């Protein structure tokens, strides 16, 4: 089994801007998806907060729409992709949100 990180990308509304009802609905959707993933969930992750970006020449650049992460365990990339089915971050259906999946390579430490 390998570990895979999901990186959430898109123009998400910050949680502190949700109404109590919106927040409850979002948390219920995420809870249902996490329950479906079950023991494959290694790290439920977290949303990203304050951010900045620095170039290799020391200058600052605009940051992107990276919103957070989750780590799952799966047999391979296809299995990790299958675990993302029904993910609430992908529920809008307009192509504005994506979930990038990367295998975390064991460095032998």
Secondary structure by P-SEA (a helix, b strand, c coil): cbbbbbbbbccccccccccaaaaaaaaaaaaaaaaaacccccccbbbbccccccccccbbbbbcccccbbbbbcccaaaaaaaaccccccccccccbbbbbbbbccccc
